[in-house]
Amino acid sequence: MAEHDEIYGKERAARLEAALRELAARLTELDEAGLLLKSVPELLRRLGDLRSELFHYEVRSTYDTPEVAESRRIVDEASRDRTIFPDEPEDDEPWRQRPAE
């Protein structure tokens, strides 16, 4: 998958916002004309298109680039390694007795 396909661009986000506003305006228009339920096929089509685009937005806006994913992996791995940050420092408090293992 190319990088531009993995990240939801600003232009595409703006188009999605505009489509949502258009739907809101159309719903208001139909409601004022008393045609909400008579326009179900049109509304289902619009909602289907928007649902698909909203899904892509959600997935791609939370996508980790390979660099971010690698950084996250390194941090997670380091936080699991107890030799880096031991729970009980050995030299900081030499008078402290260690619990029996």
N, CA, C and O atoms as CSV, one atom per row, in Angstrom:
chain,resi,resn,atom,element,x,y,z
A,1,MET,N,N,0.843,-1.177,0.000
A,1,MET,CA,C,0.000,0.000,0.000
A,1,MET,C,C,0.890,1.242,0.000
A,1,MET,O,O,1.797,1.354,0.824
A,2,ALA,N,N,0.644,2.143,-0.888
A,2,ALA,CA,C,1.447,3.359,-0.969
A,2,ALA,C,C,1.151,4.252,0.226
A,2,ALA,O,O,0.073,4.183,0.818
A,3,GLU,N,N,2.125,5.093,0.574
A,3,GLU,CA,C,1.974,5.936,1.757
A,3,GLU,C,C,0.754,6.842,1.660
A,3,GLU,O,O,0.056,7.044,2.654
A,4,HIS,N,N,0.486,7.394,0.473
A,4,HIS,CA,C,-0.652,8.299,0.345
A,4,HIS,C,C,-1.982,7.585,0.553
A,4,HIS,O,O,-2.982,8.231,0.866
A,5,ASP,N,N,-2.010,6.268,0.387
A,5,ASP,CA,C,-3.229,5.502,0.625
A,5,ASP,C,C,-3.416,5.200,2.111
A,5,ASP,O,O,-4.528,4.901,2.547
A,6,GLU,N,N,-2.340,5.275,2.887
A,6,GLU,CA,C,-2.398,4.903,4.283
A,6,GLU,C,C,-2.774,6.076,5.180
A,6,GLU,O,O,-3.263,5.879,6.293
A,7,ILE,N,N,-2.550,7.284,4.704
A,7,ILE,CA,C,-2.805,8.476,5.508
A,7,ILE,C,C,-3.928,9.274,4.868
A,7,ILE,O,O,-3.926,9.506,3.659
A,8,TYR,N,N,-4.875,9.688,5.674
A,8,TYR,CA,C,-6.037,10.433,5.195
A,8,TYR,C,C,-5.625,11.897,5.066
A,8,TYR,O,O,-5.381,12.567,6.070
A,9,GLY,N,N,-5.547,12.393,3.828
A,9,GLY,CA,C,-5.065,13.747,3.569
A,9,GLY,C,C,-6.050,14.839,3.959
A,9,GLY,O,O,-7.239,14.586,4.152
A,10,LYS,N,N,-5.530,16.058,4.071
A,10,LYS,CA,C,-6.351,17.211,4.459
A,10,LYS,C,C,-7.443,17.506,3.434
A,10,LYS,O,O,-8.562,17.865,3.803
A,11,GLU,N,N,-7.124,17.358,2.154
A,11,GLU,CA,C,-8.116,17.633,1.110
A,11,GLU,C,C,-9.268,16.631,1.185
A,11,GLU,O,O,-10.436,16.995,1.049
A,12,ARG,N,N,-8.919,15.374,1.402
A,12,ARG,CA,C,-9.946,14.337,1.482
A,12,ARG,C,C,-10.811,14.536,2.735
A,12,ARG,O,O,-12.021,14.314,2.700
A,13,ALA,N,N,-10.191,14.948,3.822
A,13,ALA,CA,C,-10.934,15.225,5.052
A,13,ALA,C,C,-11.894,16.388,4.837
A,13,ALA,O,O,-13.024,16.367,5.325
A,14,ALA,N,N,-11.441,17.400,4.108
A,14,ALA,CA,C,-12.300,18.553,3.823
A,14,ALA,C,C,-13.493,18.133,2.960
A,14,ALA,O,O,-14.610,18.609,3.166
A,15,ARG,N,N,-13.252,17.241,1.996
A,15,ARG,CA,C,-14.358,16.743,1.157
A,15,ARG,C,C,-15.356,15.948,1.997
A,15,ARG,O,O,-16.563,16.044,1.779
A,16,LEU,N,N,-14.862,15.170,2.947
A,16,LEU,CA,C,-15.742,14.399,3.821
A,16,LEU,C,C,-16.586,15.334,4.684
A,16,LEU,O,O,-17.788,15.120,4.841
A,17,GLU,N,N,-15.968,16.358,5.236
A,17,GLU,CA,C,-16.719,17.331,6.032
A,17,GLU,C,C,-17.796,17.998,5.185
A,17,GLU,O,O,-18.926,18.178,5.639
A,18,ALA,N,N,-17.447,18.365,3.958
A,18,ALA,CA,C,-18.420,19.005,3.065
A,18,ALA,C,C,-19.575,18.050,2.756
A,18,ALA,O,O,-20.731,18.472,2.726
A,19,ALA,N,N,-19.278,16.783,2.530
A,19,ALA,CA,C,-20.326,15.799,2.239
A,19,ALA,C,C,-21.252,15.626,3.438
A,19,ALA,O,O,-22.461,15.469,3.269
A,20,LEU,N,N,-20.695,15.652,4.641
A,20,LEU,CA,C,-21.525,15.550,5.847
A,20,LEU,C,C,-22.429,16.775,5.987
A,20,LEU,O,O,-23.597,16.660,6.361
A,21,ARG,N,N,-21.877,17.937,5.684
A,21,ARG,CA,C,-22.691,19.161,5.734
A,21,ARG,C,C,-23.791,19.138,4.674
A,21,ARG,O,O,-24.911,19.583,4.923
A,22,GLU,N,N,-23.464,18.617,3.494
A,22,GLU,CA,C,-24.466,18.498,2.430
A,22,GLU,C,C,-25.597,17.565,2.859
A,22,GLU,O,O,-26.770,17.841,2.607
A,23,LEU,N,N,-25.237,16.472,3.502
A,23,LEU,CA,C,-26.259,15.547,3.983
A,23,LEU,C,C,-27.138,16.237,5.032
A,23,LEU,O,O,-28.362,16.102,5.004
A,24,ALA,N,N,-26.524,16.962,5.939
A,24,ALA,CA,C,-27.287,17.666,6.971
A,24,ALA,C,C,-28.247,18.675,6.333
A,24,ALA,O,O,-29.404,18.787,6.738
A,25,ALA,N,N,-27.752,19.404,5.336
A,25,ALA,CA,C,-28.608,20.379,4.654
A,25,ALA,C,C,-29.743,19.678,3.920
A,25,ALA,O,O,-30.879,20.153,3.936
A,26,ARG,N,N,-29.443,18.548,3.275
A,26,ARG,CA,C,-30.467,17.808,2.547
A,26,ARG,C,C,-31.519,17.257,3.507
A,26,ARG,O,O,-32.710,17.281,3.198
A,27,LEU,N,N,-31.093,16.765,4.664
A,27,LEU,CA,C,-32.034,16.267,5.658
A,27,LEU,C,C,-32.953,17.389,6.139
A,27,LEU,O,O,-34.159,17.188,6.285
A,28,THR,N,N,-32.396,18.542,6.380
A,28,THR,CA,C,-33.204,19.696,6.793
A,28,THR,C,C,-34.201,20.069,5.713
A,28,THR,O,O,-35.371,20.335,5.991
A,29,GLU,N,N,-33.722,20.086,4.476
A,29,GLU,CA,C,-34.577,20.402,3.317
A,29,GLU,C,C,-35.754,19.420,3.215
A,29,GLU,O,O,-36.908,19.824,3.077
A,30,LEU,N,N,-35.434,18.129,3.285
A,30,LEU,CA,C,-36.471,17.101,3.179
A,30,LEU,C,C,-37.440,17.166,4.358
A,30,LEU,O,O,-38.644,16.968,4.192
A,31,ASP,N,N,-36.914,17.440,5.535
A,31,ASP,CA,C,-37.754,17.530,6.721
A,31,ASP,C,C,-38.739,18.692,6.603
A,31,ASP,O,O,-39.922,18.548,6.911
A,32,GLU,N,N,-38.244,19.832,6.160
A,32,GLU,CA,C,-39.112,21.002,6.008
A,32,GLU,C,C,-40.197,20.777,4.956
A,32,GLU,O,O,-41.297,21.321,5.055
A,33,ALA,N,N,-39.871,19.969,3.950
A,33,ALA,CA,C,-40.839,19.672,2.894
A,33,ALA,C,C,-41.730,18.474,3.259
A,33,ALA,O,O,-42.640,18.123,2.509
A,34,GLY,N,N,-41.465,17.857,4.405
A,34,GLY,CA,C,-42.248,16.692,4.814
A,34,GLY,C,C,-41.961,15.460,3.978
A,34,GLY,O,O,-42.833,14.606,3.819
A,35,LEU,N,N,-40.747,15.353,3.437
A,35,LEU,CA,C,-40.415,14.252,2.528
A,35,LEU,C,C,-39.326,13.308,3.061
A,35,LEU,O,O,-38.743,12.545,2.290
A,36,LEU,N,N,-39.053,13.352,4.350
A,36,LEU,CA,C,-37.973,12.517,4.893
A,36,LEU,C,C,-38.159,11.039,4.555
A,36,LEU,O,O,-37.258,10.413,3.995
A,37,LEU,N,N,-39.297,10.490,4.883
A,37,LEU,CA,C,-39.499,9.055,4.673
A,37,LEU,C,C,-39.769,8.707,3.216
A,37,LEU,O,O,-39.588,7.557,2.816
A,38,LYS,N,N,-40.193,9.668,2.423
A,38,LYS,CA,C,-40.392,9.411,0.993
A,38,LYS,C,C,-39.062,9.424,0.238
A,38,LYS,O,O,-39.000,9.032,-0.927
A,39,SER,N,N,-38.021,9.866,0.897
A,39,SER,CA,C,-36.706,9.970,0.251
A,39,SER,C,C,-35.733,8.908,0.748
A,39,SER,O,O,-34.519,9.092,0.659
A,40,VAL,N,N,-36.246,7.813,1.263
A,40,VAL,CA,C,-35.404,6.754,1.831
A,40,VAL,C,C,-34.356,6.242,0.836
A,40,VAL,O,O,-33.194,6.127,1.227
A,41,PRO,N,N,-34.683,5.928,-0.413
A,41,PRO,CA,C,-33.643,5.422,-1.324
A,41,PRO,C,C,-32.467,6.397,-1.480
A,41,PRO,O,O,-31.305,5.992,-1.447
A,42,GLU,N,N,-32.783,7.668,-1.648
A,42,GLU,CA,C,-31.719,8.675,-1.766
A,42,GLU,C,C,-30.888,8.735,-0.484
A,42,GLU,O,O,-29.659,8.782,-0.540
A,43,LEU,N,N,-31.557,8.732,0.667
A,43,LEU,CA,C,-30.844,8.830,1.943
A,43,LEU,C,C,-29.988,7.596,2.203
A,43,LEU,O,O,-28.874,7.711,2.712
A,44,LEU,N,N,-30.498,6.428,1.859
A,44,LEU,CA,C,-29.699,5.211,2.031
A,44,LEU,C,C,-28.438,5.229,1.173
A,44,LEU,O,O,-27.366,4.816,1.615
A,45,ARG,N,N,-28.579,5.710,-0.051
A,45,ARG,CA,C,-27.407,5.806,-0.928
A,45,ARG,C,C,-26.380,6.768,-0.342
A,45,ARG,O,O,-25.193,6.450,-0.260
A,46,ARG,N,N,-26.848,7.949,0.065
A,46,ARG,CA,C,-25.931,8.942,0.638
A,46,ARG,C,C,-25.281,8.421,1.929
A,46,ARG,O,O,-24.076,8.566,2.136
A,47,LEU,N,N,-26.100,7.819,2.779
A,47,LEU,CA,C,-25.559,7.289,4.033
A,47,LEU,C,C,-24.554,6.174,3.786
A,47,LEU,O,O,-23.554,6.066,4.496
A,48,GLY,N,N,-24.818,5.346,2.782
A,48,GLY,CA,C,-23.871,4.276,2.452
A,48,GLY,C,C,-22.536,4.823,1.991
A,48,GLY,O,O,-21.482,4.346,2.412
A,49,ASP,N,N,-22.582,5.823,1.126
A,49,ASP,CA,C,-21.344,6.448,0.651
A,49,ASP,C,C,-20.577,7.097,1.805
A,49,ASP,O,O,-19.361,6.948,1.923
A,50,LEU,N,N,-21.312,7.817,2.650
A,50,LEU,CA,C,-20.668,8.494,3.778
A,50,LEU,C,C,-20.148,7.500,4.804
A,50,LEU,O,O,-19.082,7.707,5.384
A,51,ARG,N,N,-20.883,6.438,5.029
A,51,ARG,CA,C,-20.431,5.420,5.982
A,51,ARG,C,C,-19.095,4.838,5.545
A,51,ARG,O,O,-18.181,4.674,6.353
A,52,SER,N,N,-18.994,4.532,4.269
A,52,SER,CA,C,-17.754,3.989,3.732
A,52,SER,C,C,-16.603,4.980,3.904
A,52,SER,O,O,-15.508,4.607,4.327
A,53,GLU,N,N,-16.858,6.223,3.579
A,53,GLU,CA,C,-15.807,7.241,3.687
A,53,GLU,C,C,-15.445,7.511,5.145
A,53,GLU,O,O,-14.276,7.729,5.461
A,54,LEU,N,N,-16.434,7.498,6.032
A,54,LEU,CA,C,-16.158,7.674,7.466
A,54,LEU,C,C,-15.301,6.531,8.001
A,54,LEU,O,O,-14.415,6.747,8.828
A,55,PHE,N,N,-15.568,5.318,7.527
A,55,PHE,CA,C,-14.757,4.175,7.931
A,55,PHE,C,C,-13.307,4.370,7.493
A,55,PHE,O,O,-12.383,4.152,8.277
A,56,HIS,N,N,-13.108,4.782,6.239
A,56,HIS,CA,C,-11.745,5.016,5.745
A,56,HIS,C,C,-11.061,6.109,6.549
A,56,HIS,O,O,-9.872,6.014,6.850
A,57,TYR,N,N,-11.807,7.139,6.893
A,57,TYR,CA,C,-11.234,8.221,7.695
A,57,TYR,C,C,-10.784,7.691,9.051
A,57,TYR,O,O,-9.666,7.967,9.487
A,58,GLU,N,N,-11.641,6.939,9.713
A,58,GLU,CA,C,-11.314,6.417,11.034
A,58,GLU,C,C,-10.087,5.515,10.983
A,58,GLU,O,O,-9.189,5.639,11.815
A,59,VAL,N,N,-10.046,4.621,10.024
A,59,VAL,CA,C,-8.926,3.687,9.919
A,59,VAL,C,C,-7.633,4.412,9.568
A,59,VAL,O,O,-6.595,4.160,10.179
A,60,ARG,N,N,-7.687,5.288,8.612
A,60,ARG,CA,C,-6.458,5.934,8.145
A,60,ARG,C,C,-5.999,7.071,9.040
A,60,ARG,O,O,-4.807,7.377,9.082
A,61,SER,N,N,-6.917,7.703,9.755
A,61,SER,CA,C,-6.484,8.774,10.647
A,61,SER,C,C,-5.793,8.216,11.886
A,61,SER,O,O,-5.070,8.940,12.570
A,62,THR,N,N,-6.010,6.933,12.179
A,62,THR,CA,C,-5.342,6.314,13.314
A,62,THR,C,C,-4.186,5.421,12.876
A,62,THR,O,O,-3.598,4.724,13.703
A,63,TYR,N,N,-3.852,5.434,11.583
A,63,TYR,CA,C,-2.791,4.588,11.045
A,63,TYR,C,C,-1.426,5.039,11.554
A,63,TYR,O,O,-1.108,6.228,11.531
A,64,ASP,N,N,-0.642,4.107,12.001
A,64,ASP,CA,C,0.745,4.389,12.379
A,64,ASP,C,C,1.628,4.197,11.159
A,64,ASP,O,O,1.578,3.157,10.503
A,65,THR,N,N,2.431,5.196,10.861
A,65,THR,CA,C,3.399,5.030,9.788
A,65,THR,C,C,4.410,3.975,10.228
A,65,THR,O,O,4.504,3.684,11.420
A,66,PRO,N,N,5.160,3.401,9.306
A,66,PRO,CA,C,6.160,2.394,9.714
A,66,PRO,C,C,7.152,2.940,10.739
A,66,PRO,O,O,7.579,2.205,11.629
A,67,GLU,N,N,7.519,4.195,10.631
A,67,GLU,CA,C,8.460,4.797,11.581
A,67,GLU,C,C,7.847,4.874,12.980
A,67,GLU,O,O,8.508,4.559,13.969
A,68,VAL,N,N,6.593,5.289,13.059
A,68,VAL,CA,C,5.911,5.388,14.354
A,68,VAL,C,C,5.721,3.997,14.952
A,68,VAL,O,O,5.923,3.803,16.151
A,69,ALA,N,N,5.339,3.042,14.132
A,69,ALA,CA,C,5.153,1.668,14.612
A,69,ALA,C,C,6.464,1.104,15.162
A,69,ALA,O,O,6.459,0.426,16.189
A,70,GLU,N,N,7.577,1.376,14.495
A,70,GLU,CA,C,8.881,0.890,14.959
A,70,GLU,C,C,9.269,1.564,16.271
A,70,GLU,O,O,9.787,0.906,17.173
A,71,SER,N,N,9.027,2.851,16.384
A,71,SER,CA,C,9.318,3.564,17.635
A,71,SER,C,C,8.480,3.003,18.771
A,71,SER,O,O,8.982,2.797,19.876
A,72,ARG,N,N,7.214,2.757,18.503
A,72,ARG,CA,C,6.327,2.198,19.520
A,72,ARG,C,C,6.815,0.803,19.943
A,72,ARG,O,O,6.783,0.468,21.127
A,73,ARG,N,N,7.264,-0.004,18.980
A,73,ARG,CA,C,7.765,-1.345,19.292
A,73,ARG,C,C,8.995,-1.263,20.194
A,73,ARG,O,O,9.114,-2.031,21.149
A,74,ILE,N,N,9.904,-0.342,19.900
A,74,ILE,CA,C,11.128,-0.196,20.685
A,74,ILE,C,C,10.800,0.212,22.118
A,74,ILE,O,O,11.365,-0.330,23.068
A,75,VAL,N,N,9.888,1.164,22.269
A,75,VAL,CA,C,9.504,1.616,23.608
A,75,VAL,C,C,8.821,0.493,24.378
A,75,VAL,O,O,9.115,0.282,25.555
A,76,ASP,N,N,7.912,-0.227,23.728
A,76,ASP,CA,C,7.227,-1.340,24.393
A,76,ASP,C,C,8.218,-2.418,24.821
A,76,ASP,O,O,8.134,-2.951,25.928
A,77,GLU,N,N,9.143,-2.726,23.940
A,77,GLU,CA,C,10.145,-3.745,24.247
A,77,GLU,C,C,11.022,-3.305,25.418
A,77,GLU,O,O,11.311,-4.098,26.314
A,78,ALA,N,N,11.439,-2.053,25.407
A,78,ALA,CA,C,12.289,-1.542,26.481
A,78,ALA,C,C,11.543,-1.507,27.811
A,78,ALA,O,O,12.134,-1.778,28.857
A,79,SER,N,N,10.271,-1.181,27.785
A,79,SER,CA,C,9.517,-1.116,29.036
A,79,SER,C,C,9.281,-2.502,29.624
A,79,SER,O,O,9.049,-2.626,30.826
A,80,ARG,N,N,9.335,-3.544,28.800
A,80,ARG,CA,C,9.185,-4.917,29.288
A,80,ARG,C,C,10.490,-5.487,29.822
A,80,ARG,O,O,10.481,-6.464,30.571
A,81,ASP,N,N,11.608,-4.886,29.444
A,81,ASP,CA,C,12.927,-5.380,29.847
A,81,ASP,C,C,13.239,-4.874,31.261
A,81,ASP,O,O,13.540,-3.695,31.451
A,82,ARG,N,N,13.163,-5.768,32.245
A,82,ARG,CA,C,13.351,-5.387,33.644
A,82,ARG,C,C,14.804,-5.043,33.975
A,82,ARG,O,O,15.061,-4.447,35.021
A,83,THR,N,N,15.741,-5.394,33.133
A,83,THR,CA,C,17.135,-5.064,33.431
A,83,THR,C,C,17.414,-3.586,33.205
A,83,THR,O,O,18.368,-3.049,33.769
A,84,ILE,N,N,16.620,-2.931,32.408
A,84,ILE,CA,C,16.820,-1.503,32.154
A,84,ILE,C,C,16.303,-0.677,33.324
A,84,ILE,O,O,16.984,0.236,33.791
A,85,PHE,N,N,15.105,-0.992,33.797
A,85,PHE,CA,C,14.482,-0.264,34.898
A,85,PHE,C,C,14.049,-1.258,35.984
A,85,PHE,O,O,12.869,-1.593,36.086
A,86,PRO,N,N,14.995,-1.720,36.781
A,86,PRO,CA,C,14.616,-2.705,37.796
A,86,PRO,C,C,13.678,-2.089,38.831
A,86,PRO,O,O,13.759,-0.901,39.142
A,87,ASP,N,N,12.780,-2.936,39.360
A,87,ASP,CA,C,11.838,-2.468,40.375
A,87,ASP,C,C,12.557,-2.097,41.670
A,87,ASP,O,O,12.149,-1.172,42.372
A,88,GLU,N,N,13.619,-2.819,41.977
A,88,GLU,CA,C,14.361,-2.569,43.203
A,88,GLU,C,C,15.817,-2.270,42.861
A,88,GLU,O,O,16.587,-3.183,42.563
A,89,PRO,N,N,16.186,-1.025,42.901
A,89,PRO,CA,C,17.579,-0.696,42.585
A,89,PRO,C,C,18.519,-1.296,43.637
A,89,PRO,O,O,18.252,-1.217,44.837
A,90,GLU,N,N,19.592,-1.881,43.185
A,90,GLU,CA,C,20.508,-2.570,44.088
A,90,GLU,C,C,21.438,-1.609,44.809
A,90,GLU,O,O,21.734,-1.820,45.985
A,91,ASP,N,N,21.902,-0.572,44.151
A,91,ASP,CA,C,22.914,0.300,44.729
A,91,ASP,C,C,22.341,1.538,45.407
A,91,ASP,O,O,23.040,2.190,46.182
A,92,ASP,N,N,21.096,1.871,45.137
A,92,ASP,CA,C,20.548,3.106,45.674
A,92,ASP,C,C,20.326,3.052,47.187
A,92,ASP,O,O,20.524,4.056,47.872
A,93,GLU,N,N,19.923,1.908,47.711
A,93,GLU,CA,C,19.641,1.758,49.141
A,93,GLU,C,C,20.249,0.446,49.637
A,93,GLU,O,O,19.536,-0.538,49.835
A,94,PRO,N,N,21.570,0.437,49.836
A,94,PRO,CA,C,22.229,-0.819,50.200
A,94,PRO,C,C,21.795,-1.352,51.560
A,94,PRO,O,O,21.956,-2.546,51.812
A,95,TRP,N,N,21.256,-0.530,52.438
A,95,TRP,CA,C,20.819,-0.972,53.766
A,95,TRP,C,C,19.485,-1.717,53.728
A,95,TRP,O,O,19.105,-2.383,54.691
A,96,ARG,N,N,18.786,-1.595,52.606
A,96,ARG,CA,C,17.474,-2.223,52.483
A,96,ARG,C,C,17.620,-3.720,52.227
A,96,ARG,O,O,18.421,-4.129,51.386
A,97,GLN,N,N,16.859,-4.532,52.940
A,97,GLN,CA,C,16.919,-5.970,52.715
A,97,GLN,C,C,16.013,-6.328,51.528
A,97,GLN,O,O,14.912,-5.803,51.366
A,98,ARG,N,N,16.513,-7.210,50.744
A,98,ARG,CA,C,15.723,-7.696,49.590
A,98,ARG,C,C,14.747,-8.754,50.078
A,98,ARG,O,O,15.085,-9.551,50.953
A,99,PRO,N,N,13.538,-8.772,49.524
A,99,PRO,CA,C,12.583,-9.812,49.923
A,99,PRO,C,C,13.063,-11.189,49.484
A,99,PRO,O,O,13.747,-11.342,48.472
A,100,ALA,N,N,12.685,-12.177,50.273
A,100,ALA,CA,C,13.072,-13.558,49.955
A,100,ALA,C,C,12.395,-13.975,48.666
A,100,ALA,O,O,11.213,-13.702,48.460
A,101,GLU,N,N,13.131,-14.626,47.816
A,101,GLU,CA,C,12.583,-15.042,46.507
A,101,GLU,C,C,12.122,-16.451,46.547
A,101,GLU,O,O,11.635,-16.970,45.544
